[in-house]
Structure formats: structure tokens, C-alpha cells
């Protein structure tokens, strides 16, 4: 998998840093302890939480291609929504103390 197109100018502008990013990408995405399906589901949750709709679609496609089921995708999105919304609920709880 290539680095995002948005980083392409780094290849000529700062080749050394580009290679560091590329190595980090390889280290992060290679299946070691976590399989690729799990890693892409985590990526889906992170992008969903960051409200990056375009990246959610990309992560969703990657997770599906790695074998994620619709049930796993749904559960991942529910978990991300819960974790993202929890701080708001905690602030609400402060109001009633």
C-alpha cells in the first residue's frame, strides 16, 4: 500500500522524511501481532472519530478487502461513536453534581 497521494510532494521535497514515513507505514501495517483486518478496523474507528468522511470510505474499503464482515464494521463504528461521545456525556454529568 502506498502512502497517501497528499504526501507525494515530500518524495522530492524531503526524500529522507518521506522514506521514514514509508518505513513507519510498513511497520504499522504489516501483520505482526494484529492481523490486517483488525488494523484496518482500527483505522476505520480512528478516521470515523476524527470525522474524516473521505478517509472513512478508504478505511472501510481496506477493512472489507481484508475480510471484515458487515457486523464487524458496524460494531467498530458503534464503539468509535461511543468512545468519541463519552467525554460529552461526562461533561453533562458534571452539570448535575
Secondary structure, 3 states (H helix, E strand, C coil): CCCCHHHCCHHHHCHHHHHHHHHHHHHHHCCCCCCHHHHHHHHHHHHHHCCCHHHHHHHHHHHHHCCCCHHHHHHHHHHHHHHHHHHHHHHHHHHCC
